[in-house]
Amino acid sequence: MRSIRVQELLEKIRVANGGLEDEHNAVGNLLKEMRTITGDFLPPADACGSYQITYARLAELEEDTFQHIHLENNILFSRL
């Protein structure tokens, strides 16, 4: 009886994860577009400090988000 409940729960999680993977792909595409628009997050040579910090933080956001996506898609979800 218990294993049936566990299997049902795992199936619900797998179904929910399908949507998350689609969201991960959409976010990844947006981040790639942002990288392109910003010239690989390289501010102009004469950019003010705020501009430079903004680009640096965008690069951090991209790195952190791709790490998050990797961990969920390739580690967490695969264990289910």
N, C-alpha and C positions, 0 to 999 in steps of 0.2 A: 504494500500500500504506500509506504513512504517513498520508495523508489519511483513510483508513478508520479507522485507530487513533485519530486525533484526533476523528473524528466519534463513534466508540464511547465515548471518554472524555467528550466533551461530553454525550452522551446520559445516561451514568451520573451525571454532575454534575447535570443537569437533574432527573433522577428524585430524587436525594438532596435537591435544593433544594425540591422539592414538600413534603417533610416539614418542612423548615425554615420555610417560609412558614406552615404550619399552626401550628408552635410559636410563631412570631412573633405570630400572631393571638391565640393563647391567652395569651401573656405580656402583650400589649397590653391584653387584656380584664382581666387581673388588676391591672395598673397603674391602669387606669381605675377599677376597683372600689376600689382602695386610695386613690385621690384622693378618691373620693366619701365613703368612710368617714372620712377625716381632714379633711373639709371643705376641700378644695383645699390640703392640707398646711399649714393655718393652725392653729398650736397655740393653746390657750386663752390669754387675756391674762395669767393668773397662772401660766403654765407655767414650770417650772424650766428652767435652762439646758440640761440633758440632753434634756429633752423638746423644746425648741426646735431643738437641733442634730439630733435624730433626724428631725424633720419636714423640716428643711432638706436633710438627706442623702437622705431619701426623694424629695424633689423633684428632687434631682440625679440620683438613680438613674433616675427616670422619664425625665428629659431625655436622659441618656446612652443609655438603652436604646432610646428612640424614634429617636434619631439613628443608632444602630447598625442598627436594623431598617430605617430609611429607606435607609441606604447599601447594605445587602445587597439588599433587595428592588428598589430603584429604580436602583441604579448597577451593582453587581456582577452580580446575576443577569441583568439586562437585557443585559449585554455578552456573556453566554454564548449 
